[in-house]
């Protein structure tokens, strides 16, 4: 079974390489090859997904996805440029061509696919929206948040979901909307809001870099489904295939325990 899976991985990578070199490649592939690198839109401030470390080296799942795409096109993970984007900026940057692919913890939705003219590749992280609160508030469940001041990022499914959740449960909330992820976290830790809401993965990342992580807890309630995936512009099937099979190859490699040291 393991041998057959290894062959599947080899086939996936062969498809990616073949797609990146076909004569009828789409406009994005031609542009990427002409400039010599892939421009990848990332978060820039989210530990575990997209953020430079103390040495300035980009780290995280979305960063690694971008490097896999660069490897598929050029055979070199370093032929890449990371563009930090806020939640508000990300889709406009992709639509305008500022970035070639968006690897920025973005939820795949019907509206984004149709109204914004995007295509999403294979989901690489299944998430759900939750709540981060200070322990001292002694809150155990989300339905105890009636009347809370809520820190939330604009231009996200998070913003819509939390409004729906409070309305359906006949609770009131006062949103504190800040576009920058790091500034939003600072506002929460400074006590400007009672609760921070976002994808559970982002809450865990935020809590990990808190001044005192043990002073905060993530409530057990998950109020949405958030399939996170890379996104490309609609209509360039060749480029989407390259991105899609790069993600699939990464998933298969992880399952088989294949990495840069043993490949």
Secondary structure, 3 states (H helix, E strand, C coil): CHHHHHHHHHHHHHHHHHHHHCCCCCHHHHHHHHHCCEEEEECCCECCCEEECCCCCEECHHHHHHHHHHHHHHCCCCCEEEEECCCCCHHHHHHHCCCCEECCCCECCHHHHHCCCEEEEEEEEEECEEEEEEHHHCCCCHHHCCCEEEEECCCCHHHHHHHHHHHHCCCCEEEEECCCHHHHHHHHHCCCCCEEEEEHHHHHHHHHCCCCHHHEEECCCCCCCEEEEEEEECCCHHHHHHHHHHHHHHHHHHHHCCCCCCC
